[in-house]
């Protein structure tokens, strides 16, 4: 083990103060050094403010990227995983990468953000597989319903995001929802409605009312007015009544389920009196 001499030990009895002129020279040198540092700092700050340093760094990075490209690190293939409905041309355009471009020159974060701005893409991951492959994995949005709003139609997903507004012919079998705020609340209703197959089959559209509750428009024109809460209870009551009394086959205009423990039926002008066997009046 090496013994390191102690630094800054006690002064010897013969230690003398340096001459005054020597101390003055030291002060002048120190002051000049401090001034140089301040001036250099001010110069660097000025260059930074004018963008000169950023330009030089960008040029340096660009030179390094070109050197890696000359060494063979250029894009030759893009591998895409997870695409079912998203347009491949839109994906390539969003990536903004060309064949033969430097693979290390890609701005991965910007490319990912552009991909996730596309309607079908919920999330995206991008990775370089050196020397020449860009790998892209996307997760697509799951279409839930067609949304009718302000005279236009759109395809929406479970969280209410719009996927696309054109080329909707392939999605005509999806449920139809109508009204302001409908996409944000549709998943809960449609999931619940799917547990009542007869009601789901009879429903033409779910209409959002005052952004608070739903009406069901049945295929035969009947309006079913649902409550704001306890949807499951209301739908169970309606499903039981339809199964027992074939309500949807009668001349009925509307069914109101907004009052707890009641099912209020509004009949049309040609409705016949209900037989007593069907139970008490509602």
C-alpha positions in Angstrom: 0.0 0.0 0.0 1.3 3.4 -1.0 1.5 6.1 1.6 0.1 9.4 0.3 1.7 12.5 1.8 -0.6 14.7 3.7 -1.4 18.0 1.9 -1.5 21.3 3.7 0.6 20.4 6.8 1.7 22.9 9.5 4.0 25.7 8.5 7.6 25.5 9.3 9.2 28.2 11.4 11.1 29.5 8.4 8.1 30.0 6.2 8.1 33.6 4.9 5.4 35.6 3.2 5.9 36.1 -0.6 7.1 39.5 -1.7 4.3 42.0 -2.5 5.1 42.3 -6.2 4.9 38.5 -6.6 1.4 38.5 -4.9 0.3 41.3 -7.2 1.3 39.3 -10.3 -0.7 36.4 -9.0 -3.7 38.6 -8.5 -3.4 40.0 -12.1 -3.1 36.5 -13.6 -6.2 35.4 -11.6 -8.2 38.4 -12.6 -7.3 38.0 -16.2 -8.3 34.3 -16.1 -11.6 35.3 -14.5 -12.2 37.9 -17.2 -11.5 35.4 -19.9 -13.9 33.0 -18.4 -16.6 35.6 -18.2 -16.0 36.8 -21.8 -15.9 33.2 -23.0 -19.2 32.4 -21.2 -20.8 35.5 -22.6 -19.7 34.5 -26.1 -21.0 31.0 -25.7 -24.3 32.4 -24.4 -24.5 34.7 -27.4 -23.7 31.9 -29.8 -26.3 29.7 -28.1 -29.0 32.5 -28.4 -28.3 33.0 -32.1 -28.6 29.3 -32.8 -25.0 28.9 -34.0 -24.2 26.1 -31.5 -27.4 24.2 -32.4 -26.6 24.5 -36.1 -23.1 23.2 -35.6 -24.4 20.3 -33.4 -27.0 19.4 -36.0 -24.4 19.5 -38.7 -22.2 17.2 -36.6 -25.0 14.8 -36.0 -25.9 14.9 -39.7 -22.3 14.1 -40.6 -22.2 11.2 -38.2 -25.5 9.8 -39.6 -24.2 10.0 -43.1 -21.0 8.1 -42.1 -23.2 5.3 -40.6 -25.2 5.3 -43.8 -22.0 4.9 -45.9 -21.2 2.0 -43.6 -24.4 0.2 -44.7 -26.9 1.4 -42.1 -29.6 2.3 -44.6 -33.3 1.4 -44.6 -34.0 -1.6 -46.9 -37.2 -3.0 -45.4 -40.1 -2.0 -43.1 -41.8 -4.9 -41.3 -45.4 -4.1 -40.1 -47.2 -6.2 -37.5 -50.8 -5.9 -36.2 -52.5 -4.4 -39.2 -56.0 -5.5 -40.0 -57.9 -2.5 -41.2 -55.5 0.4 -41.2 -54.3 1.6 -44.7 -50.8 0.5 -45.4 -50.1 3.5 -47.6 -51.1 5.8 -44.8 -48.9 4.0 -42.4 -45.8 4.3 -44.8 -46.6 8.0 -45.3 -46.8 8.6 -41.6 -43.5 6.8 -41.0 -41.9 9.2 -43.6 -39.0 6.9 -44.4 -37.6 6.2 -47.8 -35.8 3.2 -49.2 -32.0 3.8 -48.7 -32.3 6.6 -46.2 -30.0 6.5 -43.1 -31.7 4.2 -40.6 -30.2 6.2 -37.7 -31.6 9.4 -39.1 -35.2 8.5 -38.3 -36.9 10.5 -35.6 -38.6 7.6 -33.9 -40.8 9.6 -31.5 -42.1 11.9 -34.3 -42.9 8.9 -36.4 -44.7 7.2 -33.6 -46.8 10.3 -32.9 -47.7 10.5 -36.6 -48.8 6.9 -36.6 -51.0 7.3 -33.5 -52.7 10.3 -35.2 -54.2 7.9 -37.8 -57.8 7.0 -37.0 -57.3 3.2 -36.9 -54.2 3.2 -34.8 -54.6 3.1 -31.0 -50.9 2.7 -30.2 -47.6 2.1 -32.1 -44.1 0.8 -31.4 -41.2 1.4 -33.7 -37.7 -0.2 -33.5 -34.6 -0.3 -35.6 -33.3 -3.8 -36.4 -29.8 -3.0 -37.6 -28.4 -2.8 -40.1 -31.4 -2.1 -42.4 -34.8 -3.0 -41.0 -37.5 -0.8 -39.4 -39.9 -2.8 -37.4 -43.4 -1.4 -36.6 -46.0 -2.9 -34.4 -49.4 -1.3 -34.2 -52.5 -2.0 -32.1 -55.7 -1.1 -33.9 -58.9 0.4 -32.5 -61.8 -2.0 -32.2 -64.9 -0.7 -34.0 -67.9 -0.6 -31.8 -70.7 1.2 -33.7 -71.7 3.6 -36.4 -72.4 7.1 -35.0 -75.0 9.4 -36.7 -74.5 13.0 -35.8 -75.3 16.3 -37.6 -76.4 14.3 -40.7 -73.1 12.5 -41.0 -71.9 9.0 -40.2 -68.7 7.9 -38.5 -67.2 4.7 -37.3 -66.3 4.9 -33.6 -64.4 2.6 -31.1 -65.2 1.6 -27.5 -63.8 4.7 -25.9 -65.6 7.0 -28.3 -62.8 7.9 -30.7 -63.6 8.4 -34.3 -61.9 5.9 -36.5 -63.1 7.0 -40.0 -65.9 8.9 -41.7 -65.8 7.3 -45.1 -65.8 3.8 -46.6 -68.3 2.6 -44.0 -70.1 0.0 -46.2 -68.2 -2.9 -44.6 -69.5 -1.9 -41.1 -73.2 -1.6 -41.7 -73.9 -4.6 -39.4 -72.6 -2.7 -36.4 -75.1 -1.1 -34.0 -76.2 2.4 -34.8 -75.9 5.2 -32.2 -77.3 8.7 -32.5 -76.9 12.0 -30.8 -74.4 14.2 -28.9 -72.1 12.3 -26.5 -73.3 9.0 -27.8 -69.9 7.5 -28.6 -68.5 8.1 -25.1 -71.3 6.1 -23.4 -72.2 3.6 -26.0 -70.0 0.7 -24.9 -71.8 0.3 -21.6 -75.2 0.2 -23.2 -74.3 -2.0 -26.1 -72.5 -4.5 -23.9 -75.5 -4.7 -21.6 -78.0 -4.9 -24.5 -76.0 -7.9 -26.0 -77.1 -9.9 -23.0 -80.7 -9.6 -24.1 -80.6 -11.1 -27.6 -84.3 -10.5 -28.4 -84.0 -6.8 -27.5 -80.7 -6.4 -29.3 -82.2 -8.0 -32.5 -85.3 -5.7 -32.3 -83.2 -2.5 -31.8 -82.5 -0.4 -34.8 -80.7 2.5 -33.1 -79.7 3.7 -29.6 -80.4 7.4 -29.3 -78.6 9.6 -26.7 -81.0 12.0 -25.1 -79.7 15.3 -23.6 -76.4 13.6 -23.0 -78.0 11.9 -19.9 -79.8 8.8 -20.9 -80.8 6.5 -23.9 -83.9 5.8 -26.0 -84.0 2.6 -28.0 -85.6 3.0 -31.5 -86.9 -0.5 -32.4 -87.1 -1.7 -36.0 -91.0 -1.6 -35.9 -90.9 2.1 -34.9 -91.5 1.8 -31.1 -89.5 4.2 -28.9 -88.3 2.6 -25.6 -87.4 5.3 -23.1 -84.7 4.1 -20.7 -83.9 5.6 -17.3 -80.6 7.3 -16.5 -79.6 4.6 -14.0 -80.4 0.9 -13.4 -80.4 0.1 -17.0 -80.1 -3.6 -16.3 -83.2 -3.6 -14.2 -85.2 -1.7 -16.9 -84.0 -4.0 -19.7 -84.9 -7.1 -17.7 -88.4 -5.8 -17.1 -88.8 -5.0 -20.8 -87.4 -8.4 -21.9 -89.7 -10.3 -19.5 -92.8 -8.3 -20.7 -92.0 -8.9 -24.3 -91.5 -12.6 -23.8 -94.7 -13.0 -21.9 -97.0 -10.6 -23.7 -95.4 -10.1 -27.2 -95.4 -6.3 -26.7 -93.5 -5.5 -29.8 -96.1 -7.2 -32.0 -98.9 -4.8 -30.8 -99.8 -1.3 -32.0 -97.5 0.4 -29.6 -96.0 3.8 -30.1 -93.7 4.1 -27.0 -92.7 2.2 -23.9 -91.5 4.3 -20.9 -89.3 2.6 -18.3 -88.1 5.8 -16.6 -90.3 5.3 -13.6 -89.0 2.5 -11.2 -91.2 -0.6 -11.0 -93.4 0.6 -13.8 -93.7 -0.1 -17.5 -95.8 2.6 -19.2 -97.1 1.8 -22.7 -98.5 4.3 -25.1 -100.6 2.6 -27.8 -101.5 3.6 -31.3 -105.0 4.4 -32.5 -105.7 0.9 -33.8 -104.6 -0.9 -30.6 -107.1 -3.4 -29.3 -108.0 -3.6 -25.6 -105.6 -6.0 -23.8 -107.2 -9.2 -22.6 -107.4 -9.5 -18.8 -105.2 -12.5 -18.9 -102.3 -10.3 -19.7 -102.3 -8.8 -16.2 -103.1 -5.5 -14.6 -103.0 -2.3 -16.5 -99.8 -0.2 -16.5 
